[in-house]
């Protein structure tokens, strides 16, 4: 596959872009979470035109690459070992795994301590860690929901129950009839601004069940930059998001 290089406008970093020539009528530019950039285009389009087009799209490409870098580490943790890391509220947290008689998990600064009886028993360590993580998620997500709840409380909406569970394709969902908001187990890997976007989005559904114009107007009124927050989250659809 043909490759061209461009210089990004802000960082001045040189990146490679793959030119994928196809039997198509229009061009399509994609930036992937892996940092790969691909421009699909008709077979007859000159390379010089592609280079000019990519330079013109430089700012957009750079913003996409930056957004993907922000979400590195949000995905599920497959292995927990001494020295490995995980995102927690947008920050990198280091695992320190220690063998000891009393099993416990606790955080200290940017370290998550896991005290276990066997450092090689991954299944047991995962259970220990997930139990601790679920408690953190429940506490944090409950707090953020209570923080934003007054916005809909004045419309006579009862305080929704907050549920936390693992979801593969959604950060959150709600059941208006049952009065429940369900939030993704992995959501607390993101920073508070992104958590708040999901929470407010789901709370707004209690007033506007569909994604109507009124729904987005209400959301924009209380969170004008919700689109930017959503974009950062959507870029890591490997959440398990």
N, C-alpha and C positions, 0 to 999 in steps of 0.2 A: 504494500500500500504506500502511495506517495506521501511524503511528509514535508511540511514547510515550518519555518520557525518565525515567531514574532516576538517583539519586545513589549511587555506589559507597561502601560502608561505610568502608573504610580510607583511600583516597586522596581521597574526597569529590569525585571527578571525575564530571561529568554525562555519561552516555552515552545514545545513542539506540537503541531496540530496535524492529525492524520487526514488526508483527503481521500474520501471514499467515493469514487466515481460510480454512479449507478444510472440505470435507465429511469430517470425521473425528470420532472419539469421544473421543480423548484429546489432551493437549497435548504438544508437543515443543519443547524449548528447545535451540538450537544456537549455539555461538560459533565463528566461522570464523577461520582464520589472518589474514585481511584485517582483523580486528577487528570485522567485521560481526556483529551479534547478531540472531537471528530467533526469534520465538516463533510456532510453528505451532499453531493451535487451532481448535476447532469454531466455525462461523459465529455461533452463538447466545451465545457467551460474552461477557459485558459487559466493556467496556474497563476499568472500575474493578477487576474481579476480576483482569484481566491485570496491572494496575499493582501490586496487592498481592502477586501471585504473584512478580513480578520483583523487588520489594523483598526478599521473603523469600529469593530466590535470589541476592541481591546478592554475598555472599561467594564463592559458586561462580563467578559470572560474572567477578568480579574476578580470581580465581585462574586462570581459563582465559585471560583477556586477558594477564595477566602471563606465563604460561607460553609463549604464542605470541610475545610480545615477546622472550623469551629466545632463541628459535630463529631470529630474523630473520637472514638471511645464511648459513644452513646449506646452501642449495641450490647447485646447480652454478653456476660462474662462466661466464657467456656472453661476457663481454668483459673484457679486461685493458688498462687504460689508466692513465696517470699520474693519481694522485688517487683512483682507484677503490679499494674496499676489499673484504676477504673475512674471514670468521671463521676463526681458527686457535686451537684449544684454548680456544674460548669467548670469545676476545678479537678485537676489530676490528683487522685489520692493513691498513696502507695500502700500495698499490702505488706504487713509484717506478720508472718506465720510462725508461731512459737509452740513447741510441744510442752504441755503442762497438764497437771492432773485435773484442774477445774476448767471446763470449757466455757469460754465467753468471747464476745466480740464487742469492741468499743473503738471509738475514734478519738484521736488526739492530734490536734493540729491538722496536718495533711497526711496523716497516717491512719490506716484502719488496722487495728491489732486483732488478730484471730488466734486465740489460745485454744489449742486442740490436743487430743491425745495421740494422734498419728498424722503427721504432716503430709503423708502420702495417700491418705484416705480422702480422695477428692470428693466422692459422693457425700461423705459426712461433713466435710468442710463446706461444700456447697449448701447443704441444708442449714448448717449453722449460720452461714453468711446470709442466706436468703431470708431466714427468720428475722435476723437483725435488720436487714434492708427493708423488709416489709413493714416493720415497726416504724422505721425512719420515714418511709414513704407515707404511711398512714398519718403520722403526726404532722409532717410538713404539708401534705396535700389538704388535710383537714384545716390547718391554719390558714392556708392561702384561700380556701373556699370561704372560710369565715370572714376573711379580710374583704373579699369582694361581694359577699352576700348582701350587705345593706343596699346595694344598687338595685336589687330586685325585691328586697324585703318590702320596700315602700309600695309595691304593687300587690301586696297581700300574698306573696309566694312564701310558703313555709320553708324553713331551712332544709335543703336536700340532705339525704344521707350520702356519705362519701364511701365508695367502695374502691378497692385497689386490686387489680388483677393483671396478669400478663396478657398483652394483646399484640398481635403481629403487624397489624396494618393501621391501627388507630392510636392516637394519643389519649383520646377520651371519647366518651359517649354518654348519653343520658336517657333516662326513662321518665318522661314528664308525668305520666299517669301514676307511676310508682314512687315518684319523688326521689329518684336515685341518680347520682352522678358516678360514673365508673371511670377511673383514671388509670393510665398505664403504669404498671409496676416500675418501668424503667424511666418514667418521666422525670424523676428527681436527679437523673444524670444531667439534665439541662439546667441552665441558670434560672434564677427566680423570674426574670422578665418573660421567659418562654413558658415557664410553668403557669404564670399568671394569664398569659394569652389563652392557654387551653382551658383553664378554670373559668375565665370570663366568657369564653365561647360557649361552654356547656351551660353556664348559668343563664346566658341570654336565651337559650333554647326554651327556657321555662316561660318566656314571654312570647317568643316567636319560634315555634317548633320547626319551621322550615328555614332554608337559607334564602329568605326573601329580601327584597330591597330594604325593608324596615329592619330586618335582623342586622344587616351590615351597617345601616345608619346608626342603630343603637350601639353596636360594637365600636364603631369609629368614634362615636361621641365620647366614650369613656376610655378608649385606647386608640388614639389616632395612628399609631405606628404598628397596628396589629398585623398588617401585611408583611412587614419586614420580619416580625417575630415568627410568623407562620412560615415564611420562606426558610429561615434557619432550621426550623424543626423538620419541615418537609424534605430537606435535603438529606436527612438521614433516615430514610424509610426502612433501614435495616434494623429497626428497633426490636429487635428480636425476631428499631423502629424503626 
